[in-house]
Amino acid sequence: MLQLKHIHKVFNEGSLDEKIALDGIHLEVEKGDFITIIGSNGAGKSTLLNIIAGKLFPDEGEVWLDGVNITTLPEHKRSKYIGRVFQNPLSGTSPTLTIEENLAIAYGRVHKRTLARGVTNKRKNYFKEQLSLLGLGLENRLNAKVGLLSGGERQALSLLMATFTKPKILLLDEHTAALDPARAEVVLSLTKKFIEEYNLTTIMITHNMQQAIDLGNRLLMMNRGKIIFEASAEEKVKLTIPKLMDEFAKIQDAVSDRVLLS
């Protein structure tokens, strides 16, 4: 379904601040996969999602979706197929627009736009129906400005906007990290619900190792722009946090050995 072929991305190339963000990444994602990605800061996780979303283009390599080369397709055109929820609840929605207007924009990504009214009564009823799935009472606040919502409410709305159009790929970039534990649990529960109900192909970045083990059918670990470890569904069943830490320690030791020997 989604193929990343030998993706290479460098920032500030040729300068003292040069950083290899992605170093020959090759990844094949099958329809229905739920992949969790872990790794230290600067490992290349968010850059990987930006390449998939079209926010960044690779210096080398190709991105294919359903047999079509989308490597140079810009982000706004990929949004028809790719939904994304960011770490910051302030991203992904417009604070000055109402809940209804934000949903209308998300809805318009995949439905034909006309000169008719943006939000018809039929569409408004659909929005209310979808909002009720969140269990937060937002279906009764369609005309409330999104900027007035709490972080948890706003992130739940972002999740709904990214999923109710049933995208081919859902990207979750540490989307619960900025929330308090109670709100994070609500958003995570909704995440699992929507992914299962819509059978969404999902790639999720998390710093929570237990979360990475418990969720999804594949786990990737990244370090210095490379995928250094991968676990299938069968292998994840046997995974523990100590085992993951051991895998990371192995690559760190290997890097240290290379430095000593160079």
C-alpha positions in Angstrom: 0.0 0.0 0.0 2.5 2.6 1.2 6.2 2.2 0.1 9.1 4.3 1.2 12.1 3.5 -1.1 15.5 4.4 0.2 14.5 7.7 1.6 17.3 10.1 2.4 16.9 13.6 4.0 19.6 16.0 5.1 19.2 19.3 6.8 21.7 22.2 6.5 23.7 20.2 4.0 27.3 21.4 3.6 27.3 23.5 6.8 28.6 22.9 10.3 25.0 22.2 11.4 24.5 19.4 8.8 22.3 16.7 10.1 21.3 13.4 8.4 17.6 13.1 9.4 16.8 10.0 7.4 19.4 7.7 6.1 18.2 5.2 3.4 14.9 4.4 5.0 13.0 1.5 3.3 9.6 0.7 4.6 6.6 -1.2 3.3 3.2 -0.6 5.0 0.3 -3.0 4.2 -3.3 -2.0 4.3 -4.6 -2.3 7.9 -1.2 -2.1 9.5 -0.9 -0.2 12.8 2.7 0.6 13.2 4.1 2.2 16.4 7.5 4.0 16.2 9.8 4.7 19.1 13.2 6.3 19.3 15.2 9.1 21.0 14.8 12.8 20.2 16.3 13.5 16.8 16.0 9.9 15.6 14.1 11.0 12.5 10.6 10.0 13.5 8.7 13.2 12.8 10.8 13.8 9.7 9.6 10.4 8.5 5.9 11.4 9.0 6.6 14.8 7.3 8.0 12.9 4.2 4.9 10.7 4.1 2.5 13.7 4.6 4.3 15.8 1.9 5.3 18.5 4.3 8.9 17.7 3.3 10.3 16.1 0.2 13.2 13.6 0.3 16.6 14.5 -1.1 16.7 10.9 -2.5 14.3 8.1 -2.7 10.6 7.7 -3.6 7.2 7.6 -1.8 4.5 5.3 -3.4 0.9 5.0 -2.3 -1.4 2.4 -3.9 1.0 2.0 -6.8 1.3 5.7 -7.5 4.5 7.7 -7.1 3.6 10.6 -4.8 7.1 11.7 -4.0 6.6 15.3 -5.3 2.9 15.6 -4.5 2.4 18.6 -2.2 0.9 18.2 1.3 -2.4 19.9 0.5 -3.0 17.3 -2.3 -2.0 14.4 -0.1 -4.5 15.5 2.6 -7.2 13.9 0.6 -5.6 10.5 1.4 -3.7 11.2 4.6 -5.0 12.3 8.0 -2.7 13.6 10.7 -2.9 14.5 14.4 0.0 16.5 15.8 1.5 16.5 19.3 0.4 20.1 20.0 -3.4 20.4 20.5 -3.1 23.9 18.9 -2.1 22.4 15.6 -4.5 20.7 13.1 -7.5 23.0 13.9 -8.2 26.7 13.5 -8.9 28.5 16.8 -10.8 31.4 15.3 -13.3 29.2 13.5 -16.1 27.3 15.1 -16.3 23.5 15.6 -18.7 23.3 12.7 -16.5 25.3 10.4 -13.4 23.2 11.3 -15.3 20.0 10.5 -16.6 21.5 7.2 -13.0 22.2 6.1 -11.9 18.6 7.0 -15.0 17.2 5.2 -14.2 19.3 2.1 -10.8 17.5 1.7 -12.5 14.4 0.3 -15.9 15.6 -0.9 -16.5 17.7 -4.0 -16.8 21.4 -3.2 -19.5 23.5 -4.7 -20.8 27.1 -4.5 -23.6 26.0 -2.2 -23.6 26.8 1.5 -20.6 25.3 3.4 -22.7 23.7 6.1 -26.2 22.5 5.1 -28.6 21.1 7.6 -27.9 17.6 6.4 -24.2 18.1 6.9 -24.8 19.7 10.3 -26.7 16.7 11.5 -23.9 14.5 10.2 -21.3 16.5 12.2 -23.4 16.2 15.3 -23.6 12.5 14.9 -19.9 12.2 14.5 -19.1 14.5 17.4 -21.4 12.5 19.7 -18.9 9.6 19.2 -16.4 11.5 21.2 -18.6 11.5 24.3 -17.6 15.0 25.3 -20.8 16.9 24.5 -19.2 18.8 21.6 -22.3 18.0 19.4 -24.1 20.6 21.4 -21.5 23.3 20.8 -21.2 23.4 17.1 -20.9 27.2 17.1 -18.3 27.4 19.8 -14.9 28.7 18.7 -12.3 26.0 18.8 -9.9 28.3 20.6 -12.2 28.1 23.6 -11.9 24.3 23.9 -9.6 22.6 26.4 -6.5 20.8 25.1 -8.1 17.4 25.5 -11.3 18.5 23.7 -9.3 20.1 20.9 -7.1 17.0 20.4 -10.2 14.8 20.3 -11.7 17.1 17.7 -8.4 16.9 15.7 -8.6 13.1 15.9 -12.2 13.1 14.6 -11.3 15.5 11.8 -8.4 13.3 10.8 -10.4 10.0 10.8 -14.1 10.7 9.9 -13.2 11.0 6.3 -11.6 7.5 6.5 -8.1 8.4 5.1 -5.9 5.8 3.5 -3.2 6.6 6.0 -3.5 8.0 9.5 -0.4 9.7 11.0 -0.2 10.2 14.8 2.7 12.3 15.9 2.8 11.8 19.7 -0.7 13.0 19.8 -1.3 12.4 23.5 2.1 13.6 24.8 0.9 17.2 25.6 -2.2 16.1 27.5 -2.6 15.3 31.2 -2.9 11.6 31.9 -6.8 11.6 32.2 -7.3 13.4 28.9 -4.5 11.4 27.2 -6.3 8.2 28.1 -9.6 9.5 26.7 -7.9 10.5 23.4 -6.0 7.2 23.2 -9.2 5.2 23.8 -10.9 7.1 21.0 -7.9 6.5 18.8 -8.1 2.7 19.2 -11.9 2.9 18.6 -11.7 4.8 15.3 -8.7 2.8 14.0 -10.5 -0.5 14.7 -13.9 0.7 13.5 -12.6 2.2 10.2 -9.8 -0.3 9.8 -7.4 2.6 9.3 -3.8 2.0 8.2 -1.9 3.9 11.0 1.6 5.0 11.8 2.0 6.3 15.3 5.0 7.9 17.0 5.2 7.5 20.8 7.8 7.9 23.5 5.8 5.5 25.7 7.4 2.1 25.3 4.6 0.2 26.9 2.1 2.0 24.6 4.3 1.0 21.6 4.3 -2.6 22.7 0.5 -2.8 23.5 -0.8 -1.0 20.4 -0.7 -2.1 16.8 0.7 -5.1 14.9 4.2 -3.8 14.2 6.8 -1.9 16.1 9.8 0.1 14.7 12.7 1.6 16.6 14.6 4.4 15.0 18.0 5.9 15.7 20.1 8.5 13.8 17.8 8.3 10.8 17.7 4.6 10.5 15.2 1.8 11.4 17.4 -0.2 13.8 14.8 -2.7 15.1 11.5 -4.1 13.9 9.0 -6.4 15.7 6.1 -8.2 14.0 2.7 -8.9 15.7 4.0 -12.3 16.9 7.3 -10.9 18.2 5.5 -8.0 20.0 3.6 -10.5 22.1 6.9 -11.5 23.7 8.3 -7.9 23.9 8.9 -6.1 27.2 10.3 -2.7 28.0 13.7 -4.2 29.2 14.0 -6.1 26.0 13.4 -2.9 24.0 16.0 -1.1 26.1 18.4 -3.9 25.4 17.9 -3.5 21.6 18.6 0.2 21.9 21.7 -0.4 24.0 23.0 -2.8 21.4 23.0 -0.1 18.7 24.4 2.5 21.1 27.3 0.1 21.9 27.9 -0.5 18.3 28.1 3.2 17.6 30.5 3.7 20.5 32.7 0.9 19.2 32.9 2.4 15.7 33.9 5.8 17.2 36.7 4.1 19.2 37.9 2.2 16.2 37.8 5.1 13.8 
